[in-house]
Amino acid sequence: MTLTVTEPQRPSLEMVRQLTDRRVFEQLLDSDSLTRAEIASRTGISKPTISESVRRLMGAGLVTEGGRQAGAGGRGRAGTACRLRTDTAAALAISIGPDGIVADTFDLRRAPVAHVAAPVPAPADAAVLERRLLQVVQAAVRQTAGTVRSCVVSVAAPVDRRTGRLVQLSYSPFPVGDFDPVRVLGSLAAGVEVDNDVNWAALAEHQHGNAADLDDFVLCYLGAGIGGAVLVEGAIVGGARGMAGELAGARTVGPDGRSRRLFECFADLDLVRPGSEAIDVALVRDVLAGRSAANRRRRDQVADAVAGALSSVVAMLDPQGVLIGGPWGSAPGLIDLVAERIDAVADPGMVLRPAALTDAPYRDGIRLRAISVARRAVAADF
């Protein structure tokens, strides 16, 4: 019997060059400027190899020289600093909801470049919304140097993550009809990524908010609409149609003690805006303040309804924690009222916390994602 020994395949010279270029690129992403010697020290790669890599990156238009820099403590030979060019590539982050359309662009070092916003007409007709979206995004792109390498979109509605199209709901406070952001934006950017605003908010909470220590949690967002997001092992659970985490449709106890969907409870309590499905945020906050006996009764009924819906979610998912946020979800005392009512099936060790990010948290999520995707796209060109 003859054994054939196969030599392990060695990386090609071209592969080594690509890996070196990516290491140099990564170092310059998070530093204003570095000398070749500093990059060599940080990466453990020889200075001549770093110099060759910098030369290639300069030839590709990604790096430029930025003056001479003295050695540590003013001693030693001065080196020529190099820095990443910020006018070659950009990330695009877009939010769409009842509060308007906002398009922001950022360079690869996370610095904001352009900001364009426009109101959304009410009711939000899909055709009008598409035209307004295109106008806003085109204006932002015109103000941005370099090529848009990522496009991440937040929409205040459930999104089928397989297609980027909105899932139509009868009770959504932001009805937009057959709205397709991927089709509208496809001519401006490749790889358009669309998801629900609460999912983006949950990812931001996980990265630098009150869920940074939790890999399995539920975010409950309480505003003009009721939303939810589920993260398992640090990743969003979307479901077959993008409806996972849609807390508004969860069954709970209504004001009359009967089973109701959570969103229906607010109509029963006269807490929605006339002629719409949107919850009246100012009115709910006033009720939660409990300054009258009538409002204290309604406050308890709101807490019962929210806690009932969350109890079902907790029983099914067994999360490490639940975060509650949003325009009225952050009202003083609400989280304590909910905590008193969460069903005993919950793990005693489960944490119930306020969300940390309260000012349009979904914009934090799409900004972080857009910049990350743009960086990876540029690095993949090496």
Helices and strands as residue ranges (DSSP letters): H 13-29, E 34-35, H 36-43, H 47-59, E 63-69, G 72-74, E 79-84, E 89-97, E 100-106, E 112-118, H 126-142, E 147-155, E 159-160, E 165-166, H 181-185, E 192-196, H 197-208, E 217-222, E 226-232, E 235-236, G 247-249, E 251-253, E 259-261, H 262-268, H 281-289, H 293-317, E 321-325, H 334-341, E 351-354, H 361-379
